Amino acid sequence: MKKIFGLLVVASLVAIATITFVKSNTDTTEAISNEQLGSDLATNPANDGTGKGDIAPNFTLTTLDGKEVTLSDYRGKKIVLNFWATWCPPCKAEMPHMQNYYEDKADQENVEILAVNLTSSDSGLDKVQAFQEDYALSFPIPLDEEGIVGETYQAITIPTTYMIDTTGTIQNKIVGPMDEQMLTDLISNLK
């Protein structure tokens, strides 16, 4: 009898844990799905400048090829500000789409892609260099070696991408990978 009672208690605990996990995961998935569509980013002064309608926080980083880039220097262009790492499977999935867009449409649409590598949490500069070569990436890859820019832009889940209009104002935040069509659609809505 004690064995049956013990099994019932264990089964009950497993059922409760499973239900709790599924409920929690469903809520998180729905939130990410909405945010990925760029529809969940609301104006919020508590976001310290990373909410919809906020001027994107400025930064200066050195790129993989040794050039210094400052975000505000790109005013007048539409900016795709992407945060990624070499070990991130969704980042690997979206990079070819970003490269295709960059090659095919970026010049004619007045767009710059800045793919900020979260170097402070990545596997070393040699891995970033190999990734850039393997994917034949031609857009700038600024290196966030201190982790400060990623922290400022709350790039906790990666890839995370901000769509910034020509005035330097954040219009959307996308958490998760994008394909070329999604990228095209989001950029077309920027002024």
C-alpha positions in Angstrom: 0.0 0.0 0.0 2.9 2.4 0.8 4.4 1.8 -2.6 1.1 2.6 -4.4 0.7 5.8 -2.3 4.3 6.7 -3.0 3.8 6.2 -6.7 0.6 8.3 -6.7 2.5 11.2 -4.9 5.3 11.0 -7.4 2.9 10.9 -10.4 1.0 13.9 -9.0 4.2 15.9 -8.5 5.3 15.1 -12.1 1.9 16.1 -13.4 2.0 19.4 -11.6 5.5 20.1 -12.7 4.6 19.3 -16.3 1.5 21.5 -16.3 3.4 24.4 -14.7 6.2 24.0 -17.3 3.9 23.9 -20.2 1.9 26.9 -19.0 5.1 28.9 -18.4 6.5 27.9 -21.8 3.3 28.8 -23.6 3.2 32.2 -22.1 6.8 32.8 -23.0 6.4 31.5 -26.5 3.3 33.8 -27.1 5.2 36.8 -25.8 8.2 36.1 -28.0 6.0 35.5 -31.0 4.4 38.8 -30.6 7.7 40.5 -30.0 9.2 38.8 -33.0 6.5 40.3 -35.2 7.6 43.7 -33.8 4.1 44.3 -32.4 5.0 44.1 -28.7 7.5 46.9 -28.5 5.6 49.7 -26.8 6.8 53.2 -25.8 8.1 52.8 -22.3 10.3 55.3 -20.5 11.5 52.6 -18.2 13.3 50.9 -21.1 16.1 53.4 -20.8 16.0 54.5 -24.4 15.3 51.1 -26.1 11.5 51.4 -26.4 9.5 52.2 -29.5 9.8 55.9 -30.3 13.0 56.3 -28.3 16.2 57.5 -29.9 18.5 54.5 -30.1 21.3 54.8 -27.6 24.5 55.7 -29.3 27.6 53.6 -29.2 31.0 53.3 -30.8 32.6 49.9 -31.4 35.4 48.5 -33.5 34.4 46.2 -36.3 35.9 42.8 -37.1 38.0 44.4 -39.8 39.4 47.1 -37.4 37.2 50.1 -38.3 35.5 52.2 -35.7 31.7 52.6 -36.2 29.4 54.9 -34.3 25.7 54.4 -34.5 24.8 58.1 -34.8 27.0 58.3 -38.0 24.3 56.3 -39.8 21.6 58.9 -39.2 19.7 59.4 -42.4 19.8 55.6 -43.1 17.4 52.9 -42.0 19.4 50.6 -39.6 19.0 47.0 -38.9 20.8 46.6 -35.5 21.3 42.9 -34.9 22.9 41.2 -31.9 24.3 37.7 -32.3 26.9 35.1 -31.4 28.6 32.3 -33.4 27.3 29.6 -31.1 23.6 30.6 -31.6 21.7 28.3 -34.0 18.9 30.8 -34.8 21.7 33.4 -35.5 23.2 31.0 -38.0 19.8 30.5 -39.6 19.1 34.2 -40.2 22.6 35.3 -41.4 22.2 34.1 -45.0 18.9 36.0 -45.1 20.5 39.2 -43.9 23.4 38.8 -46.3 21.0 38.3 -49.2 19.0 41.4 -48.3 22.2 43.4 -47.9 23.5 42.3 -51.3 20.2 42.7 -53.2 18.4 45.6 -51.6 20.3 47.5 -48.9 21.8 50.2 -51.3 18.6 50.9 -53.1 16.5 51.0 -49.8 19.0 53.2 -48.0 19.7 50.5 -45.3 22.7 49.6 -43.2 23.0 46.4 -41.3 25.1 46.5 -38.2 25.5 42.9 -36.9 26.9 43.4 -33.4 28.7 40.3 -32.2 28.3 39.8 -28.5 32.0 39.1 -28.3 32.1 39.1 -24.5 30.0 36.0 -24.4 31.2 34.4 -27.7 33.9 31.8 -28.4 36.8 34.1 -29.4 37.7 36.5 -32.2 39.0 33.6 -34.4 35.5 32.0 -34.3 33.9 35.3 -35.2 36.3 35.7 -38.1 35.7 32.1 -39.3 31.9 32.7 -39.1 32.2 35.9 -41.1 34.2 34.0 -43.8 32.0 30.9 -43.8 28.8 33.0 -44.3 30.6 35.5 -46.6 29.2 38.4 -44.6 29.9 41.8 -46.1 28.0 44.1 -43.7 29.8 45.6 -40.7 30.3 43.4 -37.7 31.0 45.6 -34.6 32.5 43.7 -31.7 30.9 44.2 -28.3 33.9 43.0 -26.3 32.8 44.5 -23.0 29.2 43.4 -23.3 28.0 47.0 -22.6 26.1 47.6 -25.9 24.3 44.2 -25.7 23.3 45.0 -22.1 22.1 48.5 -23.1 20.0 47.0 -25.8 18.7 44.2 -23.6 20.0 41.5 -26.0 19.3 38.7 -23.6 17.8 36.3 -26.1 19.6 36.2 -29.4 19.3 37.0 -32.1 17.7 40.3 -31.1 17.3 43.0 -33.8 16.2 46.6 -33.6 14.7 48.4 -36.6 15.8 52.0 -36.5 14.4 54.7 -38.8 16.3 57.5 -40.6 15.9 59.8 -37.6 17.6 57.3 -35.3 14.3 56.3 -33.7 13.6 52.7 -32.7 10.5 51.4 -34.5 10.6 47.6 -33.8 12.4 45.0 -31.7 12.5 41.4 -33.0 13.6 38.6 -30.7 14.4 35.5 -32.7 15.6 34.9 -36.3 14.2 36.7 -39.3 14.0 35.5 -42.9 14.5 37.8 -45.9 10.8 38.5 -46.4 10.3 39.5 -42.8 13.3 41.7 -43.0 12.0 43.3 -46.2 8.6 43.9 -44.7 9.9 45.5 -41.5 12.3 47.7 -43.4 9.6 48.9 -45.8 7.7 50.3 -42.8 10.6 52.5 -41.7 10.7 56.1 -42.7 
